[in-house]
């Protein structure tokens, strides 16, 4: 669908958007909501500040590698999967030139798990534009990691990337970079540039207003980060949406989403009983099978962390009944079965987790290590533990289980080192085990 930007559906409101544009935004937000759930209203919008970009702002000069470090953390991308190359062209030489259309600035070769970002050398002279361009590429990377087909060709692809960026919490930065212009002069030649994004300002304002609506917040604090006319346009868009509501917002589903995030907070604080109790409330609120599957998976995981493996197994099976291709649930079920001695069925679950393509391979490697450890195949167990560590992503209980493996080999001193790492992650299992050894 091509953004039109005319034929307003409301002639009596200061904010104008066409029926076709509004429908496009709402249909794509509905799809994103079905995939990712409601945005977490407790999470702030990402801003271009040292709080969110500590590596970037940690040095006087903006460096690509530091921006990539920060974006990997913000988007949950493994840093070792992202590389970059800098390319020179006519713009790097002191001769006059003219470019019509969109000049190459930043582009990524997208292969899941292996991302190569190509950056024009001339972009390094414009730090804010460089950061914005890399954010745009990381939205594409995150969509690729989530196995979402987004490259449909034409205008729709770029526009959808903006919508996904808003959903991921980068709406303010994207809105701040809708227009970018400037000039430089070396005394002989003057270089001027002007960039306008493919998303018109009214459509961006309506998209941000829709995002705010999905969080149940009609007066988001982040709107004050926007300046001048666009801030006023956003406020008008929010007002327009209040007068002309859509069916995206469901108070019960938003409440369910809030409880889901609350349960995660309880888990982070090692309050597993409160986490389980909070998740149970969601089942009385939501009609969303994706949310229910997540609830059963997480509830099973929390039961498993209390060593109630049978309740964990029961909940994982419920999650898989709702979502047979749920990689995390297959992995968790495999782990629970291995821990209860059902080794071969557990291994089958791990293989199914890999087949789904939406598992966390570092967890799967850890679980295979436990499978081989219990088979007394210590060579393969060690190999899979090391594979899990080599992914360089956080894995619950990895250090704890490896410490237990070392204890089984009689290596008490190194086991204590790994238990200490587990304890630093605030894992009760590691804390308790370490206390028993000291």
C-alpha positions as CSV (number, residue, x, y, z in Angstrom):
1,X,0.0,0.0,0.0
2,X,1.3,3.4,-0.9
3,X,1.0,6.2,1.7
4,X,-1.4,8.8,0.3
5,X,-1.6,11.6,2.8
6,X,-4.9,13.1,1.6
7,X,-8.7,12.7,1.7
8,X,-8.8,13.2,5.5
9,X,-11.4,11.2,7.4
10,X,-12.0,14.1,9.8
11,X,-12.7,17.6,8.5
12,X,-13.4,19.0,12.0
13,X,-10.2,18.1,13.7
14,X,-6.8,19.9,13.4
15,X,-5.1,16.5,12.8
16,X,-5.7,15.1,9.3
17,X,-4.9,11.6,8.1
18,X,-6.4,9.7,5.1
19,X,-8.6,6.6,5.7
20,X,-6.2,4.5,3.8
21,X,-3.2,5.7,5.8
22,X,-5.0,5.1,9.1
23,X,-6.0,1.6,8.0
24,X,-2.5,0.7,6.9
25,X,-1.0,1.8,10.3
26,X,-3.7,0.0,12.3
27,X,-3.5,-3.2,10.3
28,X,0.3,-3.4,10.7
29,X,0.1,-2.5,14.4
30,X,-2.5,-5.2,14.9
31,X,-0.1,-7.7,13.3
32,X,2.8,-6.6,15.4
33,X,0.7,-6.9,18.5
34,X,-0.3,-10.4,17.6
35,X,3.4,-11.3,17.2
36,X,5.0,-9.4,20.2
37,X,2.0,-8.6,22.4
38,X,1.2,-5.2,23.8
39,X,4.1,-2.8,24.4
40,X,5.2,-2.6,28.0
41,X,4.1,0.8,29.2
42,X,6.7,0.6,32.1
43,X,9.5,0.7,29.5
44,X,10.7,4.1,28.5
45,X,11.3,5.2,24.9
46,X,14.9,4.9,23.9
47,X,16.6,8.3,23.7
48,X,19.9,9.4,22.2
49,X,21.5,9.9,25.6
50,X,24.4,8.3,27.6
51,X,21.8,6.4,29.6
52,X,20.9,4.3,26.5
53,X,24.2,4.7,24.6
54,X,26.9,4.5,27.2
55,X,29.6,3.1,24.9
56,X,28.7,5.7,22.2
57,X,28.9,8.6,24.5
58,X,31.8,7.2,26.5
59,X,34.3,8.7,24.0
60,X,34.7,12.1,22.5
61,X,34.2,10.9,19.0
62,X,31.3,8.7,17.8
63,X,32.7,5.3,16.6
64,X,30.8,2.7,14.7
65,X,31.9,-0.1,16.9
66,X,30.6,1.7,20.0
67,X,27.2,2.4,18.5
68,X,27.0,-1.2,17.4
69,X,27.8,-2.3,21.0
70,X,25.0,-0.2,22.4
71,X,22.5,-1.3,19.8
72,X,23.3,-5.0,20.2
73,X,22.4,-4.6,23.9
74,X,19.2,-2.5,23.2
75,X,17.9,-4.9,20.5
76,X,19.1,-8.1,22.2
77,X,21.4,-9.1,19.4
78,X,24.5,-11.2,20.0
79,X,27.5,-8.8,19.3
80,X,29.6,-11.5,17.6
81,X,26.9,-11.8,14.9
82,X,27.3,-8.2,13.7
83,X,30.2,-6.9,11.6
84,X,30.7,-3.8,9.5
85,X,32.7,-2.5,6.6
86,X,33.4,1.1,5.6
87,X,33.2,2.0,1.9
88,X,34.6,5.1,0.1
89,X,33.1,6.7,-3.0
90,X,33.0,10.0,-4.9
91,X,31.9,11.9,-1.9
92,X,35.3,11.3,-0.2
93,X,37.2,13.3,-2.8
94,X,37.4,17.1,-3.0
95,X,35.6,17.4,-6.4
96,X,32.1,18.7,-7.2
97,X,29.4,16.2,-7.6
98,X,25.6,15.9,-7.7
99,X,23.6,12.8,-6.6
100,X,19.9,12.5,-7.5
101,X,17.7,10.1,-5.6
102,X,18.8,8.3,-2.5
103,X,22.5,8.0,-2.0
104,X,24.1,4.9,-0.4
105,X,24.7,5.5,3.3
106,X,24.1,2.3,5.2
107,X,22.9,-1.1,4.2
108,X,23.0,-4.6,5.8
109,X,23.4,-8.0,4.2
110,X,20.8,-9.9,6.2
111,X,21.5,-13.5,7.1
112,X,20.2,-14.7,10.4
113,X,23.1,-15.0,12.8
114,X,25.5,-13.3,10.4
115,X,25.0,-9.6,9.7
116,X,27.3,-7.5,7.6
117,X,26.7,-3.7,7.7
118,X,28.1,-1.6,4.9
119,X,28.7,2.1,5.8
120,X,29.6,4.9,3.5
121,X,32.7,6.7,4.7
122,X,31.1,10.1,4.2
123,X,28.5,9.1,6.9
124,X,31.2,9.2,9.6
125,X,31.2,13.0,9.3
126,X,27.6,13.2,10.5
127,X,27.4,11.4,13.9
128,X,23.7,11.8,14.5
129,X,22.8,10.6,11.0
130,X,25.2,7.7,11.5
131,X,23.5,6.6,14.7
132,X,20.1,7.0,13.2
133,X,21.1,4.9,10.1
134,X,22.5,2.1,12.3
135,X,19.3,2.1,14.3
136,X,17.3,1.7,11.1
137,X,19.6,-1.3,10.1
138,X,19.2,-2.9,13.6
139,X,15.4,-2.8,13.2
140,X,15.9,-4.8,10.1
141,X,18.3,-7.2,11.9
142,X,15.8,-7.6,14.8
143,X,13.0,-8.4,12.4
144,X,15.2,-10.9,10.7
145,X,16.1,-12.5,14.1
146,X,12.4,-12.8,14.8
147,X,11.8,-14.6,11.5
148,X,9.4,-11.9,10.3
149,X,9.0,-11.4,6.6
150,X,9.1,-7.6,6.1
151,X,10.8,-7.0,2.8
152,X,7.7,-6.8,0.6
153,X,9.2,-4.3,-1.9
154,X,8.2,-0.8,-2.8
155,X,7.3,1.9,-0.2
156,X,5.7,-0.6,2.2
157,X,9.0,-2.1,3.3
158,X,10.6,1.2,4.5
159,X,7.3,2.3,6.1
160,X,6.9,-1.0,8.0
161,X,10.5,-0.7,9.3
162,X,9.5,2.6,10.9
163,X,6.4,1.1,12.5
164,X,8.4,-1.8,13.9
165,X,11.0,0.7,15.2
166,X,8.2,2.5,17.0
167,X,7.0,-0.8,18.5
168,X,10.5,-1.6,19.6
169,X,10.7,1.7,21.5
170,X,12.7,3.8,19.1
171,X,9.9,6.1,17.9
172,X,11.2,9.3,19.4
173,X,14.6,8.9,17.7
174,X,12.9,8.0,14.4
175,X,10.7,11.0,14.7
176,X,13.6,13.3,15.4
177,X,15.2,12.2,12.2
178,X,12.4,12.5,9.7
179,X,14.2,15.4,8.1
180,X,18.0,16.0,8.0
181,X,19.8,18.7,6.1
182,X,22.9,20.7,6.3
183,X,26.0,22.0,4.5
184,X,29.8,22.1,4.8
185,X,32.4,24.3,3.1
186,X,36.1,24.0,2.7
187,X,36.6,27.5,1.3
188,X,36.4,26.3,-2.3
189,X,33.5,23.9,-2.5
190,X,30.2,23.9,-0.6
191,X,28.4,20.7,-0.1
192,X,24.6,20.7,0.7
193,X,22.4,17.8,1.6
194,X,18.8,17.2,2.3
195,X,17.2,14.0,3.5
196,X,13.5,13.3,4.0
197,X,12.3,10.0,5.3
198,X,9.8,7.9,3.4
199,X,7.3,8.3,6.2
200,X,5.2,11.5,6.1
201,X,5.0,13.4,9.4
202,X,1.2,13.0,9.8
203,X,1.6,9.2,9.5
204,X,4.5,9.1,11.9
205,X,2.5,11.2,14.4
206,X,-0.5,8.9,14.1
207,X,1.7,5.8,14.5
208,X,3.2,7.3,17.7
209,X,-0.3,8.1,18.9
210,X,-1.4,4.6,18.2
211,X,1.6,3.3,20.1
212,X,0.7,5.5,23.1
213,X,-2.9,4.2,22.9
214,X,-1.7,0.6,23.0
215,X,0.1,1.3,26.3
216,X,-3.0,2.9,27.7
217,X,-1.2,6.3,28.2
218,X,-2.7,9.3,26.4
219,X,-0.1,11.7,27.9
220,X,3.3,9.9,27.5
221,X,6.3,11.7,29.0
222,X,8.4,11.0,25.9
223,X,6.3,13.4,23.8
224,X,8.3,16.3,25.4
225,X,11.4,15.0,23.7
226,X,9.8,16.1,20.4
227,X,10.1,19.7,19.3
228,X,7.9,22.4,17.8
229,X,5.3,21.6,15.1
230,X,5.8,17.8,15.3
231,X,5.1,17.7,19.0
232,X,1.9,19.7,18.4
233,X,1.0,17.3,15.6
234,X,1.5,14.3,17.9
235,X,-0.7,15.9,20.6
236,X,-3.4,16.5,18.0
237,X,-3.0,12.9,16.7
238,X,-3.5,11.6,20.3
239,X,-6.6,13.8,20.7
240,X,-7.9,12.7,17.3
241,X,-7.5,9.0,18.3
242,X,-9.3,9.6,21.5
243,X,-12.3,11.0,19.5
244,X,-12.0,8.3,16.8
245,X,-10.9,5.2,18.7
246,X,-9.9,1.9,17.1
247,X,-10.3,-1.7,18.3
248,X,-6.6,-2.2,18.9
249,X,-6.7,-1.3,22.6
250,X,-8.3,-3.9,24.9
251,X,-8.2,-3.0,28.6
252,X,-8.2,-6.6,29.8
253,X,-5.4,-7.6,27.4
254,X,-3.3,-4.6,28.5
255,X,-3.9,-5.6,32.1
256,X,-2.8,-9.1,31.3
257,X,0.3,-7.7,29.6
258,X,1.1,-5.6,32.7
259,X,0.7,-8.7,34.9
260,X,3.1,-10.6,32.7
261,X,5.8,-7.9,33.1
262,X,5.1,-7.8,36.8
263,X,5.7,-11.6,37.0
264,X,9.0,-11.1,35.3
265,X,10.0,-8.6,37.9
266,X,9.1,-11.0,40.7
267,X,11.2,-13.7,39.0
268,X,14.2,-11.2,38.7
269,X,13.9,-10.7,42.5
270,X,13.8,-14.5,43.1
271,X,10.2,-14.3,44.3
272,X,9.0,-17.4,42.4
273,X,5.7,-17.9,44.4
274,X,4.6,-14.3,43.6
275,X,5.7,-14.8,40.0
276,X,3.5,-17.9,39.6
277,X,0.6,-16.4,41.4
278,X,0.7,-13.3,39.1
279,X,0.8,-15.4,36.0
280,X,-2.2,-17.4,37.1
281,X,-4.3,-14.3,37.2
282,X,-3.6,-13.7,33.5
283,X,-5.4,-16.8,32.5
284,X,-8.7,-15.3,33.7
285,X,-8.1,-12.1,31.7
286,X,-6.7,-13.0,28.3
287,X,-8.3,-14.5,25.3
288,X,-5.0,-14.4,23.4
289,X,-3.6,-17.9,22.8
290,X,-0.1,-16.5,22.2
291,X,-0.2,-14.8,25.7
292,X,-1.6,-18.0,27.2
293,X,1.2,-20.0,25.7
294,X,3.7,-17.6,27.1
295,X,2.0,-17.7,30.5
296,X,2.1,-21.6,30.6
297,X,5.8,-21.6,29.4
298,X,6.9,-19.1,32.1
299,X,4.8,-20.7,34.8
300,X,6.4,-24.0,33.9
301,X,9.8,-22.5,34.1
302,X,9.2,-20.9,37.5
303,X,7.9,-24.2,38.8
304,X,11.0,-25.9,37.5
305,X,13.2,-23.4,39.3
306,X,11.5,-24.5,42.5
307,X,12.4,-28.1,41.5
308,X,8.7,-28.9,41.0
309,X,9.5,-30.5,37.6
310,X,6.2,-32.4,37.2
311,X,4.2,-29.1,37.4
312,X,6.8,-27.6,35.1
313,X,6.3,-30.4,32.5
314,X,2.5,-30.1,32.7
315,X,2.7,-26.4,31.9
316,X,5.2,-26.8,29.1
317,X,2.8,-29.3,27.5
318,X,0.0,-26.9,27.8
319,X,2.1,-24.2,26.1
320,X,2.9,-26.5,23.3
321,X,-0.7,-27.5,22.8
322,X,-1.4,-23.8,22.1
323,X,1.8,-23.3,20.1
324,X,3.4,-26.5,18.7
325,X,6.2,-24.5,17.1
326,X,7.2,-22.7,20.4
327,X,10.9,-23.3,20.5
328,X,11.4,-22.1,24.1
329,X,8.7,-24.4,25.4
330,X,10.3,-27.4,23.6
331,X,13.7,-26.5,25.1
332,X,12.2,-26.1,28.6
333,X,10.3,-29.3,28.4
334,X,13.5,-31.1,27.2
335,X,15.4,-29.6,30.2
336,X,12.7,-30.8,32.7
337,X,12.6,-34.3,31.2
338,X,16.3,-34.6,31.3
339,X,16.4,-33.4,35.0
340,X,13.8,-36.1,35.8
341,X,15.7,-38.9,34.0
342,X,13.6,-39.0,30.9
343,X,16.7,-38.6,28.8
344,X,15.7,-39.7,25.3
345,X,12.3,-37.9,25.3
346,X,14.2,-34.9,26.6
347,X,16.7,-35.1,23.7
348,X,13.8,-35.3,21.2
349,X,12.4,-32.1,22.6
350,X,15.8,-30.3,22.2
351,X,15.9,-31.4,18.6
352,X,12.4,-30.1,18.1
353,X,13.4,-26.8,19.6
354,X,16.2,-26.5,17.0
355,X,13.7,-27.4,14.2
356,X,11.5,-24.5,15.2
357,X,14.2,-21.9,14.5
358,X,12.9,-19.7,17.3
359,X,14.8,-21.3,20.2
360,X,17.8,-19.8,22.0
361,X,20.6,-22.0,20.8
362,X,22.8,-21.2,23.9
363,X,20.1,-22.7,26.1
364,X,19.8,-25.7,23.8
365,X,23.5,-26.3,24.0
366,X,23.4,-26.2,27.8
367,X,20.6,-28.7,27.8
368,X,22.4,-31.1,25.5
369,X,25.4,-30.8,27.9
370,X,23.1,-31.9,30.7
371,X,21.8,-34.8,28.6
372,X,25.3,-36.1,27.9
373,X,26.4,-35.5,31.5
374,X,23.6,-37.8,32.7
375,X,24.6,-40.3,30.0
376,X,28.1,-40.2,31.6
377,X,29.5,-39.0,28.2
378,X,31.7,-36.4,29.8
379,X,33.5,-35.5,26.6
380,X,30.4,-34.5,24.8
381,X,29.0,-32.8,27.9
382,X,32.1,-30.6,28.1
383,X,31.9,-29.8,24.4
384,X,28.3,-28.7,24.7
385,X,28.9,-26.6,27.8
386,X,31.7,-24.8,25.9
387,X,29.4,-24.3,22.9
388,X,26.9,-22.7,25.2
389,X,29.5,-20.4,26.8
390,X,30.9,-19.5,23.3
391,X,27.5,-18.0,22.3
392,X,28.3,-15.2,24.8
393,X,24.7,-14.6,25.7
394,X,23.2,-14.8,29.2
395,X,21.9,-18.3,30.0
396,X,20.2,-19.1,33.3
397,X,22.0,-21.6,35.5
398,X,24.7,-22.2,32.9
399,X,27.5,-21.5,35.4
400,X,25.6,-23.4,38.1
401,X,25.2,-26.5,36.0
402,X,28.8,-26.3,34.8
403,X,30.0,-26.1,38.4
404,X,28.0,-29.2,39.2
405,X,29.7,-30.9,36.3
406,X,33.1,-29.9,37.5
407,X,32.2,-31.1,41.0
408,X,31.4,-34.5,39.5
409,X,34.9,-34.5,38.0
410,X,36.3,-33.6,41.4
411,X,37.4,-30.1,40.4
412,X,36.2,-28.3,43.5
413,X,38.3,-25.1,43.1
414,X,37.1,-24.3,39.5
415,X,33.6,-25.3,40.5
416,X,33.7,-22.6,43.2
417,X,34.7,-20.0,40.6
418,X,31.6,-20.9,38.5
419,X,29.3,-21.0,41.5
420,X,30.6,-17.5,42.4
421,X,29.6,-16.3,38.9
422,X,26.2,-17.9,39.3
423,X,25.8,-16.2,42.7
424,X,26.7,-12.8,41.1
425,X,23.8,-13.4,38.7
426,X,21.5,-13.6,41.8
427,X,20.7,-17.3,41.1
428,X,19.5,-18.8,44.3
429,X,20.8,-22.3,43.2
430,X,24.3,-21.0,42.9
431,X,24.2,-19.0,46.1
432,X,22.9,-22.0,48.1
433,X,25.5,-24.4,46.5
434,X,28.4,-22.1,47.1
435,X,27.3,-21.6,50.7
436,X,27.4,-25.3,51.2
437,X,30.9,-25.6,49.9
438,X,32.4,-22.8,52.0
